[in-house]
Amino acid sequence: MAKTKTYYPHTLLILMLAMLISACGEQKQDTGAAMPALPVGVIEAQPTSVPIRAEAVAQTEGAKEVEVRPRVGGILLKKL
């Protein structure tokens, strides 16, 4: 059995009327005195050179691991 979409025109009409009524409300005008401005300090920025230094602690690992084996047997007696 196929479901049909049910539209609620009354609900839509009520929502539109509520938005229209709230948009047409009376605007309040400020009749009181405004707060005085507070004093603030101003500093001009000067360009300077700043050294860039970054340090990081990490551990690395190879993407591939290989095993190194000698082709001949024996002990090294002297390094060239």
mmCIF file of the N, C-alpha and C atoms, coordinates in Angstrom:
data_MODEL
# 
_entry.id   MODEL 
# 
loop_
_atom_site.group_PDB 
_atom_site.id 
_atom_site.type_symbol 
_atom_site.label_atom_id 
_atom_site.label_alt_id 
_atom_site.label_comp_id 
_atom_site.label_asym_id 
_atom_site.label_entity_id 
_atom_site.label_seq_id 
_atom_site.pdbx_PDB_ins_code 
_atom_site.Cartn_x 
_atom_site.Cartn_y 
_atom_site.Cartn_z 
_atom_site.occupancy 
_atom_site.B_iso_or_equiv 
_atom_site.pdbx_formal_charge 
_atom_site.auth_seq_id 
_atom_site.auth_comp_id 
_atom_site.auth_asym_id 
_atom_site.auth_atom_id 
_atom_site.pdbx_PDB_model_num 
ATOM 1   N N  . MET A 1 1  ? 0.850  -1.173  0.000  1.00 0.00 ? 1  MET A N  1 
ATOM 2   C CA . MET A 1 1  ? 0.000  0.000   0.000  1.00 0.00 ? 1  MET A CA 1 
ATOM 3   C C  . MET A 1 1  ? 0.899  1.240   0.000  1.00 0.00 ? 1  MET A C  1 
ATOM 4   N N  . ALA A 1 2  ? 0.707  2.125   -0.936 1.00 0.00 ? 2  ALA A N  1 
ATOM 5   C CA . ALA A 1 2  ? 1.541  3.314   -1.068 1.00 0.00 ? 2  ALA A CA 1 
ATOM 6   C C  . ALA A 1 2  ? 1.078  4.384   -0.083 1.00 0.00 ? 2  ALA A C  1 
ATOM 7   N N  . LYS A 1 3  ? 2.064  5.033   0.520  1.00 0.00 ? 3  LYS A N  1 
ATOM 8   C CA . LYS A 1 3  ? 1.739  6.126   1.440  1.00 0.00 ? 3  LYS A CA 1 
ATOM 9   C C  . LYS A 1 3  ? 1.647  7.422   0.654  1.00 0.00 ? 3  LYS A C  1 
ATOM 10  N N  . THR A 1 4  ? 0.691  8.240   1.015  1.00 0.00 ? 4  THR A N  1 
ATOM 11  C CA . THR A 1 4  ? 0.552  9.536   0.368  1.00 0.00 ? 4  THR A CA 1 
ATOM 12  C C  . THR A 1 4  ? 0.983  10.609  1.340  1.00 0.00 ? 4  THR A C  1 
ATOM 13  N N  . LYS A 1 5  ? 1.526  11.683  0.803  1.00 0.00 ? 5  LYS A N  1 
ATOM 14  C CA . LYS A 1 5  ? 1.960  12.790  1.655  1.00 0.00 ? 5  LYS A CA 1 
ATOM 15  C C  . LYS A 1 5  ? 0.737  13.576  2.108  1.00 0.00 ? 5  LYS A C  1 
ATOM 16  N N  . THR A 1 6  ? 0.715  13.897  3.371  1.00 0.00 ? 6  THR A N  1 
ATOM 17  C CA . THR A 1 6  ? -0.384 14.678  3.926  1.00 0.00 ? 6  THR A CA 1 
ATOM 18  C C  . THR A 1 6  ? 0.138  16.072  4.228  1.00 0.00 ? 6  THR A C  1 
ATOM 19  N N  . TYR A 1 7  ? -0.480 17.061  3.640  1.00 0.00 ? 7  TYR A N  1 
ATOM 20  C CA . TYR A 1 7  ? -0.091 18.437  3.886  1.00 0.00 ? 7  TYR A CA 1 
ATOM 21  C C  . TYR A 1 7  ? -1.068 19.043  4.879  1.00 0.00 ? 7  TYR A C  1 
ATOM 22  N N  . TYR A 1 8  ? -0.552 19.878  5.704  1.00 0.00 ? 8  TYR A N  1 
ATOM 23  C CA . TYR A 1 8  ? -1.379 20.528  6.713  1.00 0.00 ? 8  TYR A CA 1 
ATOM 24  C C  . TYR A 1 8  ? -1.472 22.013  6.378  1.00 0.00 ? 8  TYR A C  1 
ATOM 25  N N  . PRO A 1 9  ? -2.421 22.410  5.547  1.00 0.00 ? 9  PRO A N  1 
ATOM 26  C CA . PRO A 1 9  ? -2.514 23.819  5.160  1.00 0.00 ? 9  PRO A CA 1 
ATOM 27  C C  . PRO A 1 9  ? -2.905 24.721  6.330  1.00 0.00 ? 9  PRO A C  1 
ATOM 28  N N  . HIS A 1 10 ? -3.677 24.198  7.261  1.00 0.00 ? 10 HIS A N  1 
ATOM 29  C CA . HIS A 1 10 ? -4.076 25.024  8.399  1.00 0.00 ? 10 HIS A CA 1 
ATOM 30  C C  . HIS A 1 10 ? -2.867 25.359  9.272  1.00 0.00 ? 10 HIS A C  1 
ATOM 31  N N  . THR A 1 11 ? -2.006 24.391  9.501  1.00 0.00 ? 11 THR A N  1 
ATOM 32  C CA . THR A 1 11 ? -0.818 24.620  10.320 1.00 0.00 ? 11 THR A CA 1 
ATOM 33  C C  . THR A 1 11 ? 0.102  25.624  9.641  1.00 0.00 ? 11 THR A C  1 
ATOM 34  N N  . LEU A 1 12 ? 0.278  25.487  8.348  1.00 0.00 ? 12 LEU A N  1 
ATOM 35  C CA . LEU A 1 12 ? 1.117  26.413  7.601  1.00 0.00 ? 12 LEU A CA 1 
ATOM 36  C C  . LEU A 1 12 ? 0.536  27.823  7.647  1.00 0.00 ? 12 LEU A C  1 
ATOM 37  N N  . LEU A 1 13 ? -0.758 27.952  7.514  1.00 0.00 ? 13 LEU A N  1 
ATOM 38  C CA . LEU A 1 13 ? -1.410 29.256  7.560  1.00 0.00 ? 13 LEU A CA 1 
ATOM 39  C C  . LEU A 1 13 ? -1.253 29.891  8.937  1.00 0.00 ? 13 LEU A C  1 
ATOM 40  N N  . ILE A 1 14 ? -1.402 29.102  9.989  1.00 0.00 ? 14 ILE A N  1 
ATOM 41  C CA . ILE A 1 14 ? -1.266 29.626  11.355 1.00 0.00 ? 14 ILE A CA 1 
ATOM 42  C C  . ILE A 1 14 ? 0.166  30.098  11.601 1.00 0.00 ? 14 ILE A C  1 
ATOM 43  N N  . LEU A 1 15 ? 1.159  29.341  11.142 1.00 0.00 ? 15 LEU A N  1 
ATOM 44  C CA . LEU A 1 15 ? 2.554  29.744  11.320 1.00 0.00 ? 15 LEU A CA 1 
ATOM 45  C C  . LEU A 1 15 ? 2.863  31.029  10.565 1.00 0.00 ? 15 LEU A C  1 
ATOM 46  N N  . MET A 1 16 ? 2.343  31.155  9.355  1.00 0.00 ? 16 MET A N  1 
ATOM 47  C CA . MET A 1 16 ? 2.584  32.366  8.576  1.00 0.00 ? 16 MET A CA 1 
ATOM 48  C C  . MET A 1 16 ? 1.924  33.579  9.226  1.00 0.00 ? 16 MET A C  1 
ATOM 49  N N  . LEU A 1 17 ? 0.724  33.412  9.753  1.00 0.00 ? 17 LEU A N  1 
ATOM 50  C CA . LEU A 1 17 ? 0.050  34.521  10.440 1.00 0.00 ? 17 LEU A CA 1 
ATOM 51  C C  . LEU A 1 17 ? 0.799  34.918  11.707 1.00 0.00 ? 17 LEU A C  1 
ATOM 52  N N  . ALA A 1 18 ? 1.322  33.945  12.441 1.00 0.00 ? 18 ALA A N  1 
ATOM 53  C CA . ALA A 1 18 ? 2.075  34.247  13.660 1.00 0.00 ? 18 ALA A CA 1 
ATOM 54  C C  . ALA A 1 18 ? 3.339  35.036  13.325 1.00 0.00 ? 18 ALA A C  1 
ATOM 55  N N  . MET A 1 19 ? 4.026  34.671  12.245 1.00 0.00 ? 19 MET A N  1 
ATOM 56  C CA . MET A 1 19 ? 5.227  35.415  11.851 1.00 0.00 ? 19 MET A CA 1 
ATOM 57  C C  . MET A 1 19 ? 4.864  36.820  11.391 1.00 0.00 ? 19 MET A C  1 
ATOM 58  N N  . LEU A 1 20 ? 3.759  36.965  10.695 1.00 0.00 ? 20 LEU A N  1 
ATOM 59  C CA . LEU A 1 20 ? 3.334  38.274  10.220 1.00 0.00 ? 20 LEU A CA 1 
ATOM 60  C C  . LEU A 1 20 ? 2.977  39.186  11.391 1.00 0.00 ? 20 LEU A C  1 
ATOM 61  N N  . ILE A 1 21 ? 2.273  38.642  12.364 1.00 0.00 ? 21 ILE A N  1 
ATOM 62  C CA . ILE A 1 21 ? 1.874  39.446  13.527 1.00 0.00 ? 21 ILE A CA 1 
ATOM 63  C C  . ILE A 1 21 ? 3.096  39.854  14.342 1.00 0.00 ? 21 ILE A C  1 
ATOM 64  N N  . SER A 1 22 ? 4.048  38.941  14.518 1.00 0.00 ? 22 SER A N  1 
ATOM 65  C CA . SER A 1 22 ? 5.227  39.283  15.313 1.00 0.00 ? 22 SER A CA 1 
ATOM 66  C C  . SER A 1 22 ? 6.119  40.277  14.575 1.00 0.00 ? 22 SER A C  1 
ATOM 67  N N  . ALA A 1 23 ? 6.129  40.262  13.251 1.00 0.00 ? 23 ALA A N  1 
ATOM 68  C CA . ALA A 1 23 ? 6.945  41.196  12.482 1.00 0.00 ? 23 ALA A CA 1 
ATOM 69  C C  . ALA A 1 23 ? 6.343  42.592  12.483 1.00 0.00 ? 23 ALA A C  1 
ATOM 70  N N  . CYS A 1 24 ? 5.057  42.696  12.672 1.00 0.00 ? 24 CYS A N  1 
ATOM 71  C CA . CYS A 1 24 ? 4.395  43.998  12.641 1.00 0.00 ? 24 CYS A CA 1 
ATOM 72  C C  . CYS A 1 24 ? 4.256  44.597  14.034 1.00 0.00 ? 24 CYS A C  1 
ATOM 73  N N  . GLY A 1 25 ? 5.023  44.131  14.972 1.00 0.00 ? 25 GLY A N  1 
ATOM 74  C CA . GLY A 1 25 ? 4.928  44.642  16.340 1.00 0.00 ? 25 GLY A CA 1 
ATOM 75  C C  . GLY A 1 25 ? 5.422  46.077  16.425 1.00 0.00 ? 25 GLY A C  1 
ATOM 76  N N  . GLU A 1 26 ? 5.084  46.739  17.513 1.00 0.00 ? 26 GLU A N  1 
ATOM 77  C CA . GLU A 1 26 ? 5.458  48.125  17.722 1.00 0.00 ? 26 GLU A CA 1 
ATOM 78  C C  . GLU A 1 26 ? 6.936  48.204  18.103 1.00 0.00 ? 26 GLU A C  1 
ATOM 79  N N  . GLN A 1 27 ? 7.662  49.110  17.464 1.00 0.00 ? 27 GLN A N  1 
ATOM 80  C CA . GLN A 1 27 ? 9.090  49.269  17.733 1.00 0.00 ? 27 GLN A CA 1 
ATOM 81  C C  . GLN A 1 27 ? 9.271  50.133  18.977 1.00 0.00 ? 27 GLN A C  1 
ATOM 82  N N  . LYS A 1 28 ? 10.146 49.685  19.873 1.00 0.00 ? 28 LYS A N  1 
ATOM 83  C CA . LYS A 1 28 ? 10.449 50.477  21.064 1.00 0.00 ? 28 LYS A CA 1 
ATOM 84  C C  . LYS A 1 28 ? 11.577 51.438  20.723 1.00 0.00 ? 28 LYS A C  1 
ATOM 85  N N  . GLN A 1 29 ? 11.429 52.670  21.165 1.00 0.00 ? 29 GLN A N  1 
ATOM 86  C CA . GLN A 1 29 ? 12.464 53.660  20.924 1.00 0.00 ? 29 GLN A CA 1 
ATOM 87  C C  . GLN A 1 29 ? 13.172 53.942  22.238 1.00 0.00 ? 29 GLN A C  1 
ATOM 88  N N  . ASP A 1 30 ? 14.494 54.055  22.150 1.00 0.00 ? 30 ASP A N  1 
ATOM 89  C CA . ASP A 1 30 ? 15.269 54.354  23.352 1.00 0.00 ? 30 ASP A CA 1 
ATOM 90  C C  . ASP A 1 30 ? 15.098 55.824  23.699 1.00 0.00 ? 30 ASP A C  1 
ATOM 91  N N  . THR A 1 31 ? 14.532 56.085  24.870 1.00 0.00 ? 31 THR A N  1 
ATOM 92  C CA . THR A 1 31 ? 14.345 57.465  25.305 1.00 0.00 ? 31 THR A CA 1 
ATOM 93  C C  . THR A 1 31 ? 15.329 57.819  26.406 1.00 0.00 ? 31 THR A C  1 
ATOM 94  N N  . GLY A 1 32 ? 15.984 56.823  26.982 1.00 0.00 ? 32 GLY A N  1 
ATOM 95  C CA . GLY A 1 32 ? 16.943 57.078  28.054 1.00 0.00 ? 32 GLY A CA 1 
ATOM 96  C C  . GLY A 1 32 ? 18.281 57.544  27.498 1.00 0.00 ? 32 GLY A C  1 
ATOM 97  N N  . ALA A 1 33 ? 19.097 58.078  28.388 1.00 0.00 ? 33 ALA A N  1 
ATOM 98  C CA . ALA A 1 33 ? 20.416 58.557  27.984 1.00 0.00 ? 33 ALA A CA 1 
ATOM 99  C C  . ALA A 1 33 ? 21.342 57.372  27.744 1.00 0.00 ? 33 ALA A C  1 
ATOM 100 N N  . ALA A 1 34 ? 22.183 57.511  26.765 1.00 0.00 ? 34 ALA A N  1 
ATOM 101 C CA . ALA A 1 34 ? 23.131 56.443  26.448 1.00 0.00 ? 34 ALA A CA 1 
ATOM 102 C C  . ALA A 1 34 ? 24.275 56.453  27.459 1.00 0.00 ? 34 ALA A C  1 
ATOM 103 N N  . MET A 1 35 ? 24.896 55.304  27.638 1.00 0.00 ? 35 MET A N  1 
ATOM 104 C CA . MET A 1 35 ? 26.034 55.203  28.548 1.00 0.00 ? 35 MET A CA 1 
ATOM 105 C C  . MET A 1 35 ? 27.205 55.987  27.964 1.00 0.00 ? 35 MET A C  1 
ATOM 106 N N  . PRO A 1 36 ? 27.964 56.682  28.802 1.00 0.00 ? 36 PRO A N  1 
ATOM 107 C CA . PRO A 1 36 ? 29.124 57.414  28.274 1.00 0.00 ? 36 PRO A CA 1 
ATOM 108 C C  . PRO A 1 36 ? 30.212 56.433  27.828 1.00 0.00 ? 36 PRO A C  1 
ATOM 109 N N  . ALA A 1 37 ? 31.002 56.865  26.872 1.00 0.00 ? 37 ALA A N  1 
ATOM 110 C CA . ALA A 1 37 ? 32.076 56.019  26.358 1.00 0.00 ? 37 ALA A CA 1 
ATOM 111 C C  . ALA A 1 37 ? 33.168 55.865  27.412 1.00 0.00 ? 37 ALA A C  1 
ATOM 112 N N  . LEU A 1 38 ? 33.725 54.671  27.512 1.00 0.00 ? 38 LEU A N  1 
ATOM 113 C CA . LEU A 1 38 ? 34.792 54.407  28.469 1.00 0.00 ? 38 LEU A CA 1 
ATOM 114 C C  . LEU A 1 38 ? 36.144 54.727  27.834 1.00 0.00 ? 38 LEU A C  1 
ATOM 115 N N  . PRO A 1 39 ? 37.074 55.277  28.604 1.00 0.00 ? 39 PRO A N  1 
ATOM 116 C CA . PRO A 1 39 ? 38.396 55.562  28.040 1.00 0.00 ? 39 PRO A CA 1 
ATOM 117 C C  . PRO A 1 39 ? 39.178 54.260  27.828 1.00 0.00 ? 39 PRO A C  1 
ATOM 118 N N  . VAL A 1 40 ? 39.891 54.211  26.721 1.00 0.00 ? 40 VAL A N  1 
ATOM 119 C CA . VAL A 1 40 ? 40.698 53.032  26.402 1.00 0.00 ? 40 VAL A CA 1 
ATOM 120 C C  . VAL A 1 40 ? 42.102 53.471  26.006 1.00 0.00 ? 40 VAL A C  1 
ATOM 121 N N  . GLY A 1 41 ? 43.061 52.571  26.154 1.00 0.00 ? 41 GLY A N  1 
ATOM 122 C CA . GLY A 1 41 ? 44.437 52.851  25.754 1.00 0.00 ? 41 GLY A CA 1 
ATOM 123 C C  . GLY A 1 41 ? 44.703 52.314  24.358 1.00 0.00 ? 41 GLY A C  1 
ATOM 124 N N  . VAL A 1 42 ? 45.589 52.998  23.626 1.00 0.00 ? 42 VAL A N  1 
ATOM 125 C CA . VAL A 1 42 ? 45.914 52.593  22.264 1.00 0.00 ? 42 VAL A CA 1 
ATOM 126 C C  . VAL A 1 42 ? 47.426 52.446  22.147 1.00 0.00 ? 42 VAL A C  1 
ATOM 127 N N  . ILE A 1 43 ? 47.867 51.354  21.543 1.00 0.00 ? 43 ILE A N  1 
ATOM 128 C CA . ILE A 1 43 ? 49.294 51.124  21.306 1.00 0.00 ? 43 ILE A CA 1 
ATOM 129 C C  . ILE A 1 43 ? 49.467 50.796  19.831 1.00 0.00 ? 43 ILE A C  1 
ATOM 130 N N  . GLU A 1 44 ? 50.429 51.453  19.184 1.00 0.00 ? 44 GLU A N  1 
ATOM 131 C CA . GLU A 1 44 ? 50.699 51.162  17.782 1.00 0.00 ? 44 GLU A CA 1 
ATOM 132 C C  . GLU A 1 44 ? 51.666 49.994  17.697 1.00 0.00 ? 44 GLU A C  1 
ATOM 133 N N  . ALA A 1 45 ? 51.397 49.071  16.810 1.00 0.00 ? 45 ALA A N  1 
ATOM 134 C CA . ALA A 1 45 ? 52.261 47.912  16.621 1.00 0.00 ? 45 ALA A CA 1 
ATOM 135 C C  . ALA A 1 45 ? 53.425 48.279  15.713 1.00 0.00 ? 45 ALA A C  1 
ATOM 136 N N  . GLN A 1 46 ? 54.633 47.846  16.090 1.00 0.00 ? 46 GLN A N  1 
ATOM 137 C CA . GLN A 1 46 ? 55.831 48.094  15.309 1.00 0.00 ? 46 GLN A CA 1 
ATOM 138 C C  . GLN A 1 46 ? 56.335 46.776  14.731 1.00 0.00 ? 46 GLN A C  1 
ATOM 139 N N  . PRO A 1 47 ? 56.710 46.744  13.454 1.00 0.00 ? 47 PRO A N  1 
ATOM 140 C CA . PRO A 1 47 ? 57.222 45.502  12.870 1.00 0.00 ? 47 PRO A CA 1 
ATOM 141 C C  . PRO A 1 47 ? 58.619 45.181  13.405 1.00 0.00 ? 47 PRO A C  1 
ATOM 142 N N  . THR A 1 48 ? 58.834 43.950  13.813 1.00 0.00 ? 48 THR A N  1 
ATOM 143 C CA . THR A 1 48 ? 60.133 43.479  14.285 1.00 0.00 ? 48 THR A CA 1 
ATOM 144 C C  . THR A 1 48 ? 60.378 42.085  13.725 1.00 0.00 ? 48 THR A C  1 
ATOM 145 N N  . SER A 1 49 ? 61.647 41.682  13.714 1.00 0.00 ? 49 SER A N  1 
ATOM 146 C CA . SER A 1 49 ? 61.960 40.331  13.263 1.00 0.00 ? 49 SER A CA 1 
ATOM 147 C C  . SER A 1 49 ? 61.956 39.405  14.476 1.00 0.00 ? 49 SER A C  1 
ATOM 148 N N  . VAL A 1 50 ? 61.317 38.282  14.316 1.00 0.00 ? 50 VAL A N  1 
ATOM 149 C CA . VAL A 1 50 ? 61.189 37.308  15.392 1.00 0.00 ? 50 VAL A CA 1 
ATOM 150 C C  . VAL A 1 50 ? 61.780 35.988  14.900 1.00 0.00 ? 50 VAL A C  1 
ATOM 151 N N  . PRO A 1 51 ? 62.712 35.398  15.657 1.00 0.00 ? 51 PRO A N  1 
ATOM 152 C CA . PRO A 1 51 ? 63.269 34.117  15.206 1.00 0.00 ? 51 PRO A CA 1 
ATOM 153 C C  . PRO A 1 51 ? 62.237 32.996  15.319 1.00 0.00 ? 51 PRO A C  1 
ATOM 154 N N  . ILE A 1 52 ? 62.240 32.145  14.306 1.00 0.00 ? 52 ILE A N  1 
ATOM 155 C CA . ILE A 1 52 ? 61.319 31.011  14.307 1.00 0.00 ? 52 ILE A CA 1 
ATOM 156 C C  . ILE A 1 52 ? 62.121 29.771  14.667 1.00 0.00 ? 52 ILE A C  1 
ATOM 157 N N  . ARG A 1 53 ? 61.740 29.111  15.729 1.00 0.00 ? 53 ARG A N  1 
ATOM 158 C CA . ARG A 1 53 ? 62.445 27.920  16.184 1.00 0.00 ? 53 ARG A CA 1 
ATOM 159 C C  . ARG A 1 53 ? 61.415 26.896  16.629 1.00 0.00 ? 53 ARG A C  1 
ATOM 160 N N  . ALA A 1 54 ? 61.587 25.687  16.145 1.00 0.00 ? 54 ALA A N  1 
ATOM 161 C CA . ALA A 1 54 ? 60.655 24.625  16.523 1.00 0.00 ? 54 ALA A CA 1 
ATOM 162 C C  . ALA A 1 54 ? 61.454 23.402  16.948 1.00 0.00 ? 54 ALA A C  1 
ATOM 163 N N  . GLU A 1 55 ? 61.088 22.820  18.065 1.00 0.00 ? 55 GLU A N  1 
ATOM 164 C CA . GLU A 1 55 ? 61.705 21.595  18.547 1.00 0.00 ? 55 GLU A CA 1 
ATOM 165 C C  . GLU A 1 55 ? 60.614 20.557  18.733 1.00 0.00 ? 55 GLU A C  1 
ATOM 166 N N  . ALA A 1 56 ? 60.950 19.325  18.372 1.00 0.00 ? 56 ALA A N  1 
ATOM 167 C CA . ALA A 1 56 ? 59.974 18.254  18.521 1.00 0.00 ? 56 ALA A CA 1 
ATOM 168 C C  . ALA A 1 56 ? 60.678 16.990  19.006 1.00 0.00 ? 56 ALA A C  1 
ATOM 169 N N  . VAL A 1 57 ? 59.998 16.240  19.827 1.00 0.00 ? 57 VAL A N  1 
ATOM 170 C CA . VAL A 1 57 ? 60.498 14.956  20.293 1.00 0.00 ? 57 VAL A CA 1 
ATOM 171 C C  . VAL A 1 57 ? 59.675 13.887  19.593 1.00 0.00 ? 57 VAL A C  1 
ATOM 172 N N  . ALA A 1 58 ? 60.380 12.930  18.971 1.00 0.00 ? 58 ALA A N  1 
ATOM 173 C CA . ALA A 1 58 ? 59.645 11.918  18.220 1.00 0.00 ? 58 ALA A CA 1 
ATOM 174 C C  . ALA A 1 58 ? 60.443 10.630  18.147 1.00 0.00 ? 58 ALA A C  1 
ATOM 175 N N  . GLN A 1 59 ? 59.782 9.590   17.746 1.00 0.00 ? 59 GLN A N  1 
ATOM 176 C CA . GLN A 1 59 ? 60.422 8.315   17.465 1.00 0.00 ? 59 GLN A CA 1 
ATOM 177 C C  . GLN A 1 59 ? 60.085 7.957   16.030 1.00 0.00 ? 59 GLN A C  1 
ATOM 178 N N  . THR A 1 60 ? 61.098 7.451   15.318 1.00 0.00 ? 60 THR A N  1 
ATOM 179 C CA . THR A 1 60 ? 60.865 7.092   13.927 1.00 0.00 ? 60 THR A CA 1 
ATOM 180 C C  . THR A 1 60 ? 60.985 5.592   13.745 1.00 0.00 ? 60 THR A C  1 
ATOM 181 N N  . GLU A 1 61 ? 60.357 5.119   12.714 1.00 0.00 ? 61 GLU A N  1 
ATOM 182 C CA . GLU A 1 61 ? 60.395 3.700   12.393 1.00 0.00 ? 61 GLU A CA 1 
ATOM 183 C C  . GLU A 1 61 ? 60.385 3.572   10.881 1.00 0.00 ? 61 GLU A C  1 
ATOM 184 N N  . GLY A 1 62 ? 61.210 2.659   10.376 1.00 0.00 ? 62 GLY A N  1 
ATOM 185 C CA . GLY A 1 62 ? 61.293 2.468   8.933  1.00 0.00 ? 62 GLY A CA 1 
ATOM 186 C C  . GLY A 1 62 ? 60.024 1.843   8.381  1.00 0.00 ? 62 GLY A C  1 
ATOM 187 N N  . ALA A 1 63 ? 59.772 2.123   7.108  1.00 0.00 ? 63 ALA A N  1 
ATOM 188 C CA . ALA A 1 63 ? 58.601 1.536   6.461  1.00 0.00 ? 63 ALA A CA 1 
ATOM 189 C C  . ALA A 1 63 ? 58.821 0.053   6.189  1.00 0.00 ? 63 ALA A C  1 
ATOM 190 N N  . LYS A 1 64 ? 60.100 -0.321  5.942  1.00 0.00 ? 64 LYS A N  1 
ATOM 191 C CA . LYS A 1 64 ? 60.440 -1.721  5.694  1.00 0.00 ? 64 LYS A CA 1 
ATOM 192 C C  . LYS A 1 64 ? 61.593 -2.110  6.613  1.00 0.00 ? 64 LYS A C  1 
ATOM 193 N N  . GLU A 1 65 ? 61.618 -3.350  7.031  1.00 0.00 ? 65 GLU A N  1 
ATOM 194 C CA . GLU A 1 65 ? 62.707 -3.857  7.860  1.00 0.00 ? 65 GLU A CA 1 
ATOM 195 C C  . GLU A 1 65 ? 63.389 -4.996  7.114  1.00 0.00 ? 65 GLU A C  1 
ATOM 196 N N  . VAL A 1 66 ? 64.720 -5.005  7.177  1.00 0.00 ? 66 VAL A N  1 
ATOM 197 C CA . VAL A 1 66 ? 65.483 -6.081  6.541  1.00 0.00 ? 66 VAL A CA 1 
ATOM 198 C C  . VAL A 1 66 ? 66.454 -6.660  7.562  1.00 0.00 ? 66 VAL A C  1 
ATOM 199 N N  . GLU A 1 67 ? 66.868 -7.877  7.311  1.00 0.00 ? 67 GLU A N  1 
ATOM 200 C CA . GLU A 1 67 ? 67.841 -8.530  8.173  1.00 0.00 ? 67 GLU A CA 1 
ATOM 201 C C  . GLU A 1 67 ? 69.153 -8.618  7.402  1.00 0.00 ? 67 GLU A C  1 
ATOM 202 N N  . VAL A 1 68 ? 70.240 -8.149  8.006  1.00 0.00 ? 68 VAL A N  1 
ATOM 203 C CA . VAL A 1 68 ? 71.546 -8.152  7.355  1.00 0.00 ? 68 VAL A CA 1 
ATOM 204 C C  . VAL A 1 68 ? 72.324 -9.363  7.858  1.00 0.00 ? 68 VAL A C  1 
ATOM 205 N N  . ARG A 1 69 ? 72.772 -10.205 6.917  1.00 0.00 ? 69 ARG A N  1 
ATOM 206 C CA . ARG A 1 69 ? 73.539 -11.407 7.261  1.00 0.00 ? 69 ARG A CA 1 
ATOM 207 C C  . ARG A 1 69 ? 74.848 -11.403 6.466  1.00 0.00 ? 69 ARG A C  1 
ATOM 208 N N  . PRO A 1 70 ? 75.904 -11.914 7.062  1.00 0.00 ? 70 PRO A N  1 
ATOM 209 C CA . PRO A 1 70 ? 77.167 -11.995 6.315  1.00 0.00 ? 70 PRO A CA 1 
ATOM 210 C C  . PRO A 1 70 ? 77.130 -13.135 5.297  1.00 0.00 ? 70 PRO A C  1 
ATOM 211 N N  . ARG A 1 71 ? 77.880 -12.974 4.218  1.00 0.00 ? 71 ARG A N  1 
ATOM 212 C CA . ARG A 1 71 ? 77.960 -14.030 3.217  1.00 0.00 ? 71 ARG A CA 1 
ATOM 213 C C  . ARG A 1 71 ? 79.050 -15.045 3.574  1.00 0.00 ? 71 ARG A C  1 
ATOM 214 N N  . VAL A 1 72 ? 79.968 -14.620 4.397  1.00 0.00 ? 72 VAL A N  1 
ATOM 215 C CA . VAL A 1 72 ? 81.056 -15.513 4.819  1.00 0.00 ? 72 VAL A CA 1 
ATOM 216 C C  . VAL A 1 72 ? 81.102 -15.547 6.333  1.00 0.00 ? 72 VAL A C  1 
ATOM 217 N N  . GLY A 1 73 ? 81.670 -16.583 6.876  1.00 0.00 ? 73 GLY A N  1 
ATOM 218 C CA . GLY A 1 73 ? 81.803 -16.677 8.320  1.00 0.00 ? 73 GLY A CA 1 
ATOM 219 C C  . GLY A 1 73 ? 83.130 -16.089 8.773  1.00 0.00 ? 73 GLY A C  1 
ATOM 220 N N  . GLY A 1 74 ? 83.233 -15.746 10.018 1.00 0.00 ? 74 GLY A N  1 
ATOM 221 C CA . GLY A 1 74 ? 84.496 -15.248 10.548 1.00 0.00 ? 74 GLY A CA 1 
ATOM 222 C C  . GLY A 1 74 ? 84.299 -14.043 11.439 1.00 0.00 ? 74 GLY A C  1 
ATOM 223 N N  . ILE A 1 75 ? 85.438 -13.539 11.949 1.00 0.00 ? 75 ILE A N  1 
ATOM 224 C CA . ILE A 1 75 ? 85.437 -12.392 12.849 1.00 0.00 ? 75 ILE A CA 1 
ATOM 225 C C  . ILE A 1 75 ? 86.292 -11.301 12.225 1.00 0.00 ? 75 ILE A C  1 
ATOM 226 N N  . LEU A 1 76 ? 85.863 -10.062 12.313 1.00 0.00 ? 76 LEU A N  1 
ATOM 227 C CA . LEU A 1 76 ? 86.652 -8.941  11.807 1.00 0.00 ? 76 LEU A CA 1 
ATOM 228 C C  . LEU A 1 76 ? 87.811 -8.681  12.757 1.00 0.00 ? 76 LEU A C  1 
ATOM 229 N N  . LEU A 1 77 ? 89.005 -8.607  12.208 1.00 0.00 ? 77 LEU A N  1 
ATOM 230 C CA . LEU A 1 77 ? 90.186 -8.343  13.021 1.00 0.00 ? 77 LEU A CA 1 
ATOM 231 C C  . LEU A 1 77 ? 90.596 -6.887  12.949 1.00 0.00 ? 77 LEU A C  1 
ATOM 232 N N  . LYS A 1 78 ? 90.335 -6.240  11.821 1.00 0.00 ? 78 LYS A N  1 
ATOM 233 C CA . LYS A 1 78 ? 90.795 -4.873  11.642 1.00 0.00 ? 78 LYS A CA 1 
ATOM 234 C C  . LYS A 1 78 ? 89.811 -4.125  10.735 1.00 0.00 ? 78 LYS A C  1 
ATOM 235 N N  . LYS A 1 79 ? 89.550 -2.870  11.080 1.00 0.00 ? 79 LYS A N  1 
ATOM 236 C CA . LYS A 1 79 ? 88.667 -2.028  10.277 1.00 0.00 ? 79 LYS A CA 1 
ATOM 237 C C  . LYS A 1 79 ? 89.528 -1.163  9.368  1.00 0.00 ? 79 LYS A C  1 
ATOM 238 N N  . LEU A 1 80 ? 89.218 -1.129  8.087  1.00 0.00 ? 80 LEU A N  1 
ATOM 239 C CA . LEU A 1 80 ? 90.028 -0.356  7.133  1.00 0.00 ? 80 LEU A CA 1 
ATOM 240 C C  . LEU A 1 80 ? 89.728 1.112   7.197  1.00 0.00 ? 80 LEU A C  1 
# 
